[in-house]
């Protein structure tokens, strides 16, 4: 019953907010008139109200009203009755802390698994995986735990970057950091490049968008898959 989009980012360079996702957003939210926006990933510089207004402006042309989860007196009840959800990007540690401390992570998971449409971007995509442990974000807060919704049976690394040839950089690459994760855990990781997203419809899980993804499985060499490839084999 699931209908989900987990995108690497909300905005491509030089493009408008959510513009590149419009072809998939329209069918995802077909028939939806109101959605709940989860603004908790934004650590500062923009308020929850302003962040919600930004999301609302992007969905106004689709005649979809957007309400921030932070505006409800009972957020858990709002999720239980909500028709659709969008979780924006920011800091995944902060997002997970807020959702767990308010007892909302499992409530949101249950609603999405019942078939309510869900869009995640960046941090909002990270929480769709098994855990948040392959995020790129700084640990600016300490969440009660790292487990997330497990809407897909793997982890994500949004904004995945390839090494730049001849760049004199001595720090770890994204690939090296994901390999570090696999010294402790066996959950597969999808390196999701900008312009790509994971599309979930019922039991089907597919890579979509303009670029291939890099797949990491514990004990195996990393490899590339093209857009349109099924990801249901990753467990």
Secondary structure, DSSP 8 states (H G I E B T S, - for coil): --EEEEES-S--TTS-TTGGGHHHHHHHTTT--EEEEE-TT--SSS-HHHHHHHHHHHHHTTT-EEEEGGG-SSHHHHHHH-SEEEE--S-HHHHHHHHHHTT-HHHHHHHHHTT-EEEEETHHHHTTSSBSTT--S---S--S-SB---SSSSEEEET-----TT----S--HHHHHHHHTTT----EEEE-TTEEEEEETTEEEEEESS-EEEE-TTS--EEE-TT-B-TT--
